[in-house]
Amino acid sequence: MDVVNRLVEQKPLVIYTKSSCCISHSVMQLISSYGANAEVYELDNMSNGQEVDKALQRLGLRPSVPAVFIGQKLVGGAKEIISLQVQGRLVPMLKEAGALWV
């Protein structure tokens, strides 16, 4: 899990994805539609992608992607992001973390 923590340190918004995952793409589109600029890591394009994937699974993510960290905290996957969106809590969370400049 240290590898995951190192990659999310001091970044307001980090999304772990796989290039072939359409759900990951949808989550990234939703978040970017608010003007947020995420640091995106595609596990299938990383030399240590399998290690990161296993670390995300140990955090309880099944499937492991998309995995969204806002303000260095694991928010969850697509289900959690969509839930926050529906509740009107996603944008305030992104603003509080410094991922939006609006």
C-alpha positions as CSV (number, residue, x, y, z in Angstrom):
1,M,0.0,0.0,0.0
2,D,3.0,2.3,0.3
3,V,3.2,2.5,-3.4
4,V,-0.4,3.8,-3.6
5,N,0.2,6.3,-0.8
6,R,3.3,7.6,-2.4
7,L,1.4,8.3,-5.6
8,V,-1.4,10.1,-3.9
9,E,0.7,12.3,-1.6
10,Q,0.3,16.0,-2.1
11,K,-2.1,15.6,-5.0
12,P,-5.7,16.8,-4.5
13,L,-7.2,14.3,-7.0
14,V,-5.8,10.9,-8.1
15,I,-7.7,8.3,-10.2
16,Y,-6.3,4.8,-10.8
17,T,-7.7,3.3,-14.0
18,K,-7.1,0.7,-16.7
19,S,-7.0,1.9,-20.3
20,S,-9.6,-0.7,-21.3
21,C,-12.1,0.1,-18.5
22,C,-15.1,2.1,-19.8
23,I,-16.4,2.7,-16.2
24,S,-13.0,4.4,-15.4
25,H,-13.4,6.5,-18.5
26,S,-16.9,7.6,-17.4
27,V,-15.8,8.5,-13.9
28,M,-12.9,10.6,-15.3
29,Q,-15.3,12.3,-17.7
30,L,-17.7,13.2,-14.9
31,I,-15.0,14.6,-12.7
32,S,-13.3,16.5,-15.4
33,S,-16.6,18.0,-16.5
34,Y,-16.4,20.2,-13.4
35,G,-12.9,21.4,-14.4
36,A,-11.0,19.2,-12.0
37,N,-7.6,18.1,-13.2
38,A,-6.9,14.6,-11.9
39,E,-3.6,12.9,-11.8
40,V,-4.5,9.7,-13.6
41,Y,-2.5,6.4,-13.4
42,E,-3.4,3.7,-15.8
43,L,-2.4,0.5,-14.1
44,D,-1.9,-1.4,-17.4
45,N,0.6,1.2,-18.5
46,M,2.7,1.2,-15.3
47,S,5.7,-0.9,-14.7
48,N,4.4,-1.7,-11.2
49,G,0.8,-1.8,-12.2
50,Q,0.2,-5.3,-10.8
51,E,1.6,-4.3,-7.5
52,V,-0.6,-1.2,-7.4
53,D,-3.6,-3.2,-8.4
54,K,-3.0,-5.7,-5.6
55,A,-2.6,-2.8,-3.1
56,L,-5.9,-1.3,-4.2
57,Q,-7.6,-4.7,-3.7
58,R,-6.2,-4.9,-0.2
59,L,-7.9,-1.5,0.5
60,G,-11.1,-3.3,-0.3
61,L,-11.7,-2.2,-3.9
62,R,-13.3,-4.9,-6.0
63,P,-12.9,-4.2,-8.9
64,S,-9.7,-2.3,-8.2
65,V,-10.5,0.4,-10.8
66,P,-11.6,3.1,-10.9
67,A,-10.1,4.1,-7.6
68,V,-10.6,7.7,-6.7
69,F,-8.6,9.5,-4.0
70,I,-9.8,13.1,-3.2
71,G,-7.6,15.0,-0.7
72,Q,-5.4,12.0,-0.2
73,K,-8.3,9.9,1.0
74,L,-9.8,6.9,-0.7
75,V,-13.3,7.9,-1.8
76,G,-14.0,4.6,-3.6
77,G,-15.0,3.5,-7.1
78,A,-17.6,4.4,-9.6
79,K,-20.5,3.6,-7.2
80,E,-19.3,6.0,-4.6
81,I,-18.5,8.8,-7.0
82,I,-21.9,8.6,-8.6
83,S,-23.5,8.5,-5.2
84,L,-21.7,11.6,-4.2
85,Q,-22.7,13.3,-7.5
86,V,-26.4,12.4,-7.0
87,Q,-26.2,13.7,-3.4
88,G,-24.6,17.0,-4.5
89,R,-21.5,16.3,-2.4
90,L,-18.9,15.6,-5.2
91,V,-18.2,19.2,-6.2
92,P,-17.9,20.5,-2.6
93,M,-15.5,17.6,-1.8
94,L,-13.4,18.5,-4.9
95,K,-13.3,22.2,-3.9
96,E,-12.3,21.4,-0.3
97,A,-9.4,19.2,-1.5
98,G,-8.2,22.0,-3.9
99,A,-9.0,20.0,-7.0
100,L,-11.2,22.8,-8.4
101,W,-10.4,26.5,-8.6
102,V,-14.0,27.6,-8.9
